[in-house]
Amino acid sequence: MSFYELLIFIHIFSAIVGMGPGFMMILTVSKASNLTELKHSYRIRNQLHIFTMVGGTLLLITGLLMGAINNSLFHQGWYVTSLVLFLIALAFGPLLLSPRSKPIKQLLKSAEGEEIPAEYEEMSKKLFFFERLENLIFLVIIVLMILKPF
């Protein structure tokens, strides 16, 4: 196995490890019926987020390394588009997701009893909208990586 083939292997493996859990993060918390379940679901969600961060970092590093080894990739539309979309999705974290998830974490930390606070519904809708948009971007990237249409 050449170094380049090893990078491809790591890249694909990282996509599975990083993106797979990312697609499940909304589902993890959306089925909770009381506050205890919701808090537990968010703890699981935070653990899944570690996989998405590690996988995403490896995806970017291996993708750029493959481009550095095979410079012709930077002249392929699918590669450049995928890279730009990935960087946009990466920016979602600090710019769109974190500002919407921090208040939810604070709400859950201070909430008591078993009833899910009413304000959670509206807060989670805003967060999940951007998470779904990010997931859509990742699906487009996956399609581009598979089909290499241009």
Salt bridges, closest charged atoms under 4 A:
GLU131 OE2 - ARG45 NH2 2.07
